[in-house]
Structure formats: C-alpha cells, structure tokens
Amino acid sequence: MTVKTVGLDLAKDVFQVHCVSATGRKIINKKIKRAKLLAFFETLPRCVVGMEACGSAHHWGRELRKLGHDVRLMPAAYVKPYVKRGKT
C-alpha cells in the first residue's frame, strides 16, 4: 500500500501522524518525536500532508515542501469537525 494522504497533528514535542492510502484505508497511525519527524517524511513517497494552521505549521510546511510533499494548511474552524474530544 502506498501512502497518498497524511494528517499531521502538531504539538510541542510529540506529533501524531495518520497516513491513509488512496482507497481510504489507514496505513500508519503513530506518535513521532520532533527530532525524528523530517526523517520519517523523507522515507514516505510524495503525498498530500494536511495540518491545522498555527504558528509552527508554516515552518513545518516549508520543511515538508522542501522534501517534495504537497502541504495543505487548514484553518482551525475546518479542523473542528475532526476533533473527537476536547483539550484540557
């Protein structure tokens, strides 16, 4: 299976990565430390990466674009329907 779309949840130290195939099947769902994030994306084929727009999203977007990925930033209002529980 080839990764076509990646959902990236940004945080301070540990990021959540959710990879989906072209058929919509979940391939990868794991936590990755900040230091290993770019190394992980170097191993992936070129794909669409979606993340919530925030202060650090622009930095990570530039870094992922350098690796050849298509980065899409979404406003927080568009991300809200995907949230299953509240943050405290």
Steps between C-alpha positions, in 0.01 A plus 500: 500500500621846413440802720295766317386730783649583839328678787750667732404624846766745618608530862802613701697174513292205378308515171216266399522370143208330321568358152228387259516312168325604179207272592456671839651217702708588808863402452689676780381663822782575741674758714831646384745714694595842361859395428388205284216665306697607192677164483159329498371719215818438299408129488145566376416536130381844387150554641249757627561612859215673682543687828331768706633848434684636803828674577721198446297358209659745257849391605417129463321570173812658352717210618263239355473688170880483473460119512249515212173452689182698420415680826148628572434721803144507634347770722404383848129537419535234228690263731239514778267235347786245513562547875350214701563636848584829665841619608567599858 
